[in-house]
Amino acid sequence: MQLGGGQWPARSPAERGMQALALVAMVAGAMFVALLLVVSSQDAPAPGWDSLVRGWVLAHRSRGLTVVAASLSRTGLAVVGTVLVSGASLLLARGDVVRRAGVVAQWAAAMVIPSTARWAISTLVARERPTRTGRLADAHGYAFPSGHAMASAIAAGLLTWLAASRLERPAGRRVAGLLALAWAGAVGWSRVYLGVHWPSDVLGGWSLAITWLAFLHFLGFPRDHGSHGVHGVGSFRRRRG
């Protein structure tokens, strides 16, 4: 593009990637704020579309799907995601015991911090869950945003990051990302299917997770990588740049 006889400098792939990530983060953040405003201002338990989607999902239940949904839902617990991410980072960590412990603590904090923030948000919003009629599982606490949906989405992103650091081929990284995305999506579906969340709770959890993962990227997470950090993460970040 010409401007005053000159030309705009070409943007590097890393710069284009950061701009795309910033756009995704803004969209996800805006979606979360919009959902927060909607669920906070509603006198009814849920907006009309929330009830319609939930009703459709509940109307298409089956014995087999119920077993699958119950199993998937258990994998969405924040403690499960934290254990998975911590274990994966430990397997890939390098250096002495102290250095490895610091690396694992860093990845575990990437799960624990947003879970704590979600609890605070849900307490402030105080949105009630759907009525017990139609529930197929026990659930406690407030509904918005869904902790299972958020935790599984964050864990999926972090596990993809860790897996991609060891996968040289782009096809392998794409497969890892798609599998993680499918798992997080299935966990969110299971929470609506089991009758313990409104669809907007799940969307809120997903949008909060995306915002958090983008924030971590902008912070340069993980801070301790390379020769003494998580094996391969430093080189993975350079390959993307």
ZILINNOR-V286478 format. One line per field, one symbol per residue. ss: DSSP state (~ for helix, > for strand, _ for the rest). psi: psi as a letter, one per 20 degrees, with the letter a starting at -180 (. if undefined). burial: # if it has 16 or more other C-alpha atoms within 10 Angstrom, else .. A space follows every 50 residues. Layout:
# ZILINNOR-V286478
ss->???
psi->???
burial->???
This chain:
# ZILINNOR-V286478
ss->_>>__>>_____~~~~~~~~~~~~~~~~~~~~~~~~~~~~~______~~~ ~~~~~~~~~___~~~~~~~~~~~~~__~~~~~~~~~~~~~~~>___~~~~ ~~~~~~~~~~~~~~~~~~~~~~~~~_____________________~~~~ ~~~~~~~~~~~~~~_____~~~~~~~~~~~~~~~~~~~~~~~~_____~~ ~~~~~~~~~~~~~~~~~~______>____>__~~~~~~~~_
psi->pqokiappqpprhgghghgghhggggggghgggghghghhiphrhqrghg hggghgghikqrgghggggggghhijqhhghggggggghghiqraagggg hhgghghhhiggghhghgggghhghlpqrqqhpiqjqqqqargprphggg ghgggggghgggghiiohphhhhgggghgggggghhggghhggijiqqhh gghggghhgggghhggghikpqhnachjcppigghghhhh.
burial->.................#..##.##..##.##..##..#......#.... #..##.##..........##.##.####..##.###.###.###....## #.##.###.###.##..##..#..#.####....#......######### ################......#..##..##.################## ##############......##.##...######.#.....
